[in-house]
C-alpha cells in the first residue's frame, strides 16, 4: 500500500536519492542534517545583515548563537527534517526581506513540501506585508498612498503564483496517495495526541527561558516590548515576522499537539526567531544604557554581551553531549534491537503491527501494519477505539505485534522477545491472532499507577486503582495479578489467591502470577511447596530472574542449604546484569 506516510515528502525524497551514494543510513542522515544546519546558520547571518542594517557584529552573533543552540545541534544529528525546514523558512524570510520574488516563491514552495506548517509561516508573511503596506505611514514625498500600496504588494504577485504552483502539486500528491489535503501522518498525529497539554504554556515558557536562555530571555522580552511599542505608533517592524511566527507556532501546537517531546522538535523553528528578537532587545538595551551613562562604547558593550551569551550557549551544547548519546542508546536498545531480532527470527512473510514504524520497518524488512495510522490512513478513524484496532489488525492479517509496554500491552500471552526489563519502556514482540487481548490505554495507565504504588508499599492507594482496572477490563490478567499482589500485601490471602487464579485462567503461562502463587504458599506456611513451585518456574522460564532471587532466600531460610542459595543468587545476579532476552 502506498500512502503519503511522511510529513516531509521532500526530505524523504532526498533520503531516497542519497542511497544512490551511500547505503549507510547514519552517514546519510548526519550529512543532510549537519549540511542543512550549517546552511541555515549562513542564511541567518545574511538575514541578520538585512535586519540590523549591515551590522556584522549582530549578524555574526545571530549565526553563532544559532550554531551553538544545543537543541538545534541535537536536531542536526537526529535524522529528521527539522534543520531542512528551518533552513527553508529562513531562506524564504531572507528572500522576502530582500524582495527577490522568484527565489522567495521557490523557497516557500519547498518549505510546504517539507512540513505543512509552512502554510502558517506564509500567513505570517502575508500579515507582515499588509502591515507595512497599509498601516505604516509612508513618506510625504510619495504622490498617492494608493500608488504606494500597490508598489508595496505588486512585487509579491510572481512569488504568490510560484508558491501556488507548489501548493497545487502538494495537494494533488496527497490526494492521490491518501485522499487527503495533507499527509495522513498529519491527521494521525492530531487525532492520537488530541486532548491533554494542560501545562503546555508553562512548559513552552520554560522551553524559551530556562538554562542557557535564562539571561538571554530578558533581552527577548525587551525586544518584544520594543516591537509592541513601535507597533502602537505604526512604525516599521523588522522583527514582526519573528514575533508572530513564534506566537502562531506556539498557539497551533497548543491547540492540536500540545506535547514537547524529543527536545520540543516541533517548536524548534521558532528558536532562530527567538534569537533575532533577543538581539533586537539587546540592541535596544545597549542603546538605552550607553545613552543614559553617556558612554561612547556601544560596540564594546555589545561585543561583551554577545560573547557572554555565546559562552553560555557553547557550554550548554557541550553539556548536552551525554544526553544526546543516551537518547541514541535508548532508541538503539529498543526499536533498533527489536527490529534486528525480527529480521533474524521472524519468517519472511510475517506481518508486524506496531505503533512505532520507523526503525521497526527499516531494519526488520517485514511488512508493517501501523497501529496509529501514520502509514495506514484507514486506521485513523479507529484511534482510541480498542475494538476498531483489533478489527483493523485482523483485516490486515497481522501475525505479530511489536509494542512499547507503556503504549500497548498484550495481556494474555508471553512475549517471544523483549528488551531489557530493568529499564523503562520495554519493547516486546508477541505472536498475534484474534484471541490476543490488548489492553485499553486507560487500563494501562491504571496498572502503571497501581504498580508504582505497590512498589512504594502504598497498598491503600494501589488497591482501589487496581480494583477499578479489574472492573473495567475483567479479561486483563495483569490487572488481576496486581490486585492479587495488593491483597496479599494486605494479608487477605484467600482473596489474593482468587485473583491470581483468575490471572492464570486468563493467561496460563503468566510467570509473574505463578511466582505470586508461590508467595501464597509461603503465607500459608508451606514454604517447601513454594520451593517446588519456584523450581518448576525456573525450569520452564530459565530467564525469569525473580524466581532465583526468591529461591535463594528460601533455600537459605527453610532448607538451610547455603550452596543452593549461593548458586541461585549467582544466577539471579547474572540475569539482572545482562541485557535482557
PyMOL commands that set and color helices and strands:
alter all, ss='L'
color gray80, all
select helices_A, chain A and resi 9-18+25-51+56-67+70-76+82-97+101-114+118-135+145-154+156-178+184-192+200-207+211-213+216-232+240-256+265-292+298-319+321-345+357-364+377-382+386-395+441-455+459-472+477-489+493-506+511-523+527-540+545-559+562-576
alter helices_A, ss='H'
color red, helices_A
select strands_A, chain A and resi 351-354+367-370+400-404+417-418+427-431
alter strands_A, ss='S'
color yellow, strands_A
deselect
rebuild
show_as cartoon
